[in-house]
Amino acid sequence: MSTPAEFPVTWAPRRTRAVLLPVCALLVVMFAAMAIALPANWQLNDRIMMAVSGVLFAGVGLMLARPRVSADAEGVTVVNFVRRRRLAWAEIVGVNFRQGDPWATLDLADGTSLAAIGIQSGVGKAQAIADARALRDLVARHSG
């Protein structure tokens, strides 16, 4: 049985962020450079849309870099691609990370479940399992 993590603790796919953030910056620079380097027969609105396209692509990359799960004495904050949700410890009844699952799932007291994408197998299966166990131990310690 793993030892529960101490507060505050955050689980996030750091390698994914380390790749995505520079790529997003590169996209903005690259599309801006393309907008400037377009042939003279391209109009201003074409150049603006080229630059805006780079910003949009970078925005998608930043959205993919968002997921994380943070725990503190009051509860857990789950930040997924688009949404952020704050949960009190009593709202979480279980943490699942089954074989083949891409990320951990929280079972909630209201009968629903919530994907915790910040704990994902893409960072390494062993690390993801250890992170899910640490969160499960924290839930067991603070929910009862």
Backbone torsions as a table, in degrees:
resi	resn	phi	psi	omega
1	MET	NA	132.7	-176.5
2	SER	-80.0	154.7	178.1
3	THR	-80.3	131.6	-179.8
4	PRO	-62.4	146.0	178.0
5	ALA	-71.8	154.1	176.7
6	GLU	-92.6	155.5	-176.5
7	PHE	-82.2	156.3	-20.3
8	PRO	-74.5	153.2	178.9
9	VAL	-136.4	141.7	178.9
10	THR	-131.8	133.0	174.9
11	TRP	-111.6	128.1	-179.7
12	ALA	-155.1	149.1	176.8
13	PRO	-75.2	83.8	-172.6
14	ARG	-63.1	-37.5	178.8
15	ARG	-65.0	-37.9	177.8
16	THR	-61.2	-45.4	177.9
17	ARG	-63.5	-40.6	-178.5
18	ALA	-62.9	-28.1	177.0
19	VAL	-85.8	-46.5	-173.1
20	LEU	-67.0	-40.4	-175.8
21	LEU	-62.0	-48.2	176.0
22	PRO	-65.0	-35.7	178.5
23	VAL	-62.9	-40.6	178.2
24	CYS	-61.8	-44.5	177.8
25	ALA	-62.5	-41.8	178.7
26	LEU	-62.8	-39.9	178.3
27	LEU	-60.0	-45.3	-179.8
28	VAL	-61.8	-46.8	-179.3
29	VAL	-64.4	-44.3	-177.2
30	MET	-64.5	-45.2	179.9
31	PHE	-69.4	-33.7	175.8
32	ALA	-65.9	-41.2	178.4
33	ALA	-64.8	-39.7	177.4
34	MET	-64.8	-37.7	179.0
35	ALA	-63.1	-37.4	178.9
36	ILE	-73.4	-37.5	-174.6
37	ALA	-85.6	0.4	-179.9
38	LEU	-60.0	151.6	179.1
39	PRO	-57.7	156.6	-175.9
40	ALA	-62.0	-24.8	-178.5
41	ASN	-78.5	-3.8	174.9
42	TRP	-81.2	138.3	-177.1
43	GLN	-82.4	168.6	-179.6
44	LEU	-59.2	-42.6	-178.7
45	ASN	-64.1	-30.7	175.3
46	ASP	-65.8	-41.9	179.1
47	ARG	-66.1	-41.2	178.9
48	ILE	-63.8	-43.6	179.9
49	MET	-65.9	-32.7	176.7
50	MET	-64.0	-45.3	178.6
51	ALA	-65.9	-41.2	179.0
52	VAL	-63.4	-36.6	177.8
53	SER	-59.7	-42.4	177.3
54	GLY	-62.0	-40.7	178.3
55	VAL	-65.4	-40.6	179.1
56	LEU	-64.9	-45.2	177.3
57	PHE	-61.0	-41.3	177.7
58	ALA	-64.6	-37.5	177.4
59	GLY	-61.1	-40.3	176.5
60	VAL	-63.9	-42.6	178.1
61	GLY	-61.7	-41.2	177.5
62	LEU	-65.2	-36.5	177.7
63	MET	-64.0	-39.1	178.4
64	LEU	-69.3	-21.5	-180.0
65	ALA	-88.1	-5.5	-174.8
66	ARG	-70.5	-37.5	-167.9
67	PRO	-53.1	135.3	174.1
68	ARG	-164.2	160.8	175.3
69	VAL	-129.4	124.3	-179.6
70	SER	-122.4	139.0	178.6
71	ALA	-124.4	140.6	173.4
72	ASP	-141.1	-172.7	-174.9
73	ALA	-62.6	-26.6	-177.3
74	GLU	-89.7	-24.1	-178.3
75	GLY	163.6	-153.3	-173.4
76	VAL	-126.4	138.3	173.1
77	THR	-112.6	123.5	178.7
78	VAL	-109.3	118.4	176.7
79	VAL	-111.4	114.1	177.4
80	ASN	-104.9	-166.3	-173.1
81	PHE	-56.1	-44.3	-175.1
82	VAL	-116.9	-36.1	-173.3
83	ARG	-106.8	157.0	175.1
84	ARG	-127.0	132.7	-179.9
85	ARG	-136.4	132.8	178.5
86	ARG	-102.0	129.1	-179.0
87	LEU	-123.9	135.4	170.8
88	ALA	-75.4	155.7	-178.8
89	TRP	-56.2	-39.0	-177.4
90	ALA	-65.5	-20.9	179.7
91	GLU	-76.6	-17.0	-176.6
92	ILE	-101.2	121.2	179.6
93	VAL	-106.0	-13.5	179.1
94	GLY	-167.9	157.9	175.9
95	VAL	-125.6	122.8	-179.1
96	ASN	-117.3	139.4	172.2
97	PHE	-148.5	80.7	-175.1
98	ARG	-80.5	159.2	176.5
99	GLN	-54.5	128.3	178.9
100	GLY	91.3	-12.7	177.7
101	ASP	-70.8	138.6	178.8
102	PRO	-75.9	-23.8	-180.0
103	TRP	-154.9	168.7	179.9
104	ALA	-72.5	155.0	177.6
105	THR	-129.2	136.3	177.0
106	LEU	-99.3	127.8	172.7
107	ASP	-88.3	128.7	-175.0
108	LEU	-106.2	156.2	-177.0
109	ALA	-61.1	-25.5	-179.6
110	ASP	-82.4	5.9	177.6
111	GLY	91.6	-3.5	178.6
112	THR	-96.4	175.8	174.5
113	SER	-131.1	159.0	-177.3
114	LEU	-134.2	125.9	176.2
115	ALA	-68.3	132.9	176.0
116	ALA	-110.9	78.9	-170.5
117	ILE	-67.0	-17.7	177.6
118	GLY	-65.4	-19.7	175.0
119	ILE	-110.1	97.8	-172.8
120	GLN	-132.7	151.4	-177.5
121	SER	-72.4	-14.8	179.8
122	GLY	-63.2	-19.6	180.0
123	VAL	-88.6	-6.5	-175.8
124	GLY	128.9	124.0	-173.9
125	LYS	-60.2	-45.8	-178.0
126	ALA	-62.2	-42.8	179.4
127	GLN	-65.8	-41.2	-179.9
128	ALA	-64.6	-40.1	178.1
129	ILE	-64.9	-43.2	178.6
130	ALA	-62.8	-40.9	178.8
131	ASP	-65.1	-43.4	179.1
132	ALA	-63.8	-39.3	177.8
133	ARG	-65.4	-40.9	178.7
134	ALA	-62.7	-42.4	177.5
135	LEU	-66.3	-41.3	177.9
136	ARG	-60.2	-41.8	178.6
137	ASP	-63.8	-40.1	177.4
138	LEU	-64.8	-41.2	177.7
139	VAL	-61.8	-46.0	-180.0
140	ALA	-61.9	-36.8	-178.1
141	ARG	-74.8	-32.9	-172.1
142	HIS	-106.4	-10.9	-177.9
143	SER	-85.5	-25.2	-173.2
144	GLY	-92.7	NA	NA
